[in-house]
């Protein structure tokens, strides 16, 4: 099994910053993509950002220039630095990690979600 533990969510005023972390552990042989998704009340889950094993990154248009994704391969951890937060960034943020287990099977793991609330 592969487990993800997220941290860093909370309540912040508009214009403020938060940093999310997600650490992966378990029967990990390799990690390909690591990413963050979010789901606001009444809305579908959407991709926020993803980083590949080659450090290629992709961002939703709504967060470009404000959010930065990074990873620490030695710690199997992905980060999301969120600056200039807006009330519309309020959502539950989920970490997602894709890779291959030591058994050889691929995995697609999700974190438990962390709440980010931005007040106006």
Secondary structure as UniProt FT lines:
FT   STRAND          2..7
FT   STRAND          10..13
FT   TURN            14..15
FT   STRAND          18..26
FT   STRAND          28..39
FT   TURN            41..42
FT   STRAND          46..51
FT   TURN            53..54
FT   STRAND          57..59
FT   TURN            61..66
FT   STRAND          67..72
FT   HELIX           73..75
FT   STRAND          77..82
FT   HELIX           87..89
FT   STRAND          91..101
FT   TURN            102..103
FT   STRAND          106..110
FT   STRAND          114..119
//
